[in-house]
Amino acid sequence: MVVKRRLSFVLWCLAGPAWGHHTRDHAMLAEDPQRVVEQIRQGTGGEFLGLAWGAVILLLVLGGIRWWRGRS
């Protein structure tokens, strides 16, 4: 039961940015094309991208260590 709650919470947290990204793409279709091209070339900050990848790598390493110790 606790695992389902945690999984639901994680999925709920991930749904907000995905929905925002989806609606932003559709809103871009109504904007001036030149402005959209400039925004795409400028890009976004992606401040938390490194943190997210670090967390994923850490979880994979810890899972690998746990699996390796379980084999012995």
C-alpha positions, 0 to 999 in steps of 0.5 A, a space after each residue: 500500500 505504501 509503495 502504491 502511494 509513493 508511486 502515485 506521488 511520483 507520477 503526480 509530481 511528474 504530470 505537472 511539468 509534462 502538461 505544462 510542456 504540452 500546452 506550451 507547445 500548442 500555445 507556440 503555434 499561435 505565436 509569431 513564427 520568427 519569435 518561436 524560432 528565436 526562443 528555440 535557438 535561445 534554449 532553456 536553462 535546464 538548471 535541474 537536468 544535471 541534478 535529475 541525471 545525478 539522481 538517476 545514476 545514483 539510484 542505478 549504482 545503489 541498485 547495482 551494489 545491492 544486486 552484486 551483494 545479493 549474489 554472494 
